[in-house]
Each structure stands twice: as structure tokens, then as C-alpha cells.
Amino acid sequence: MGKAMDFILGWADDDLLGTNTYAFDAAGLAAALPARGMSFSDTRIYESSDAKYSLTMSVSRIV
């Protein structure tokens, strides 16, 4: 049981995406998307000593 818990806790320590909040504030979105139908892409890089990930999101104003 101890080795299994060590593995799970080690995996959680390396969770690059889960430990970083991905959020926009309302004023920033309003400035970037002033009209309906506009959009932008946002790419964030997450890395540690043994891994590097990129996450690209497309953000659109629909109302």
C-alpha cells in the first residue's frame, strides 16, 4: 500500500495543468472581445524538469 500511495502522490506533484489556474478577468475579456463574433487564441506552456506541455484555448464572444 505504501508504494502505491507514494506513486499516486508523486504523480500529483507532477500535475502541471492541475496546479495552475486558467482564468480571465471580465475587464480583460471585454477589452479583447469588444464585439460578438470576435475570438482569440491563448497558449500557455507548462513545464517541469522532465516534461513540457502546451495548452491552446480558443476564446470567443457569442453574446
TAKA-V860993 format. One record per residue. N is the residue number from 1. OMEGA is omega in whole degrees, -180 to 180 (NA if undefined). Layout:
N|OMEGA / N|OMEGA
This chain:
1|-178 / 2|-180 / 3|179 / 4|179 / 5|178 / 6|179 / 7|-179 / 8|180 / 9|176 / 10|178 / 11|180 / 12|178 / 13|-178 / 14|-178 / 15|-175 / 16|-177 / 17|-177 / 18|-178 / 19|-180 / 20|180 / 21|178 / 22|-176 / 23|175 / 24|174 / 25|-174 / 26|-179 / 27|178 / 28|178 / 29|179 / 30|180 / 31|-178 / 32|-176 / 33|-175 / 34|-177 / 35|177 / 36|179 / 37|179 / 38|178 / 39|173 / 40|175 / 41|179 / 42|179 / 43|177 / 44|-179 / 45|177 / 46|179 / 47|175 / 48|-178 / 49|-177 / 50|-179 / 51|176 / 52|-178 / 53|171 / 54|178 / 55|179 / 56|177 / 57|173 / 58|-178 / 59|-177 / 60|173 / 61|-177 / 62|177 / 63|NA
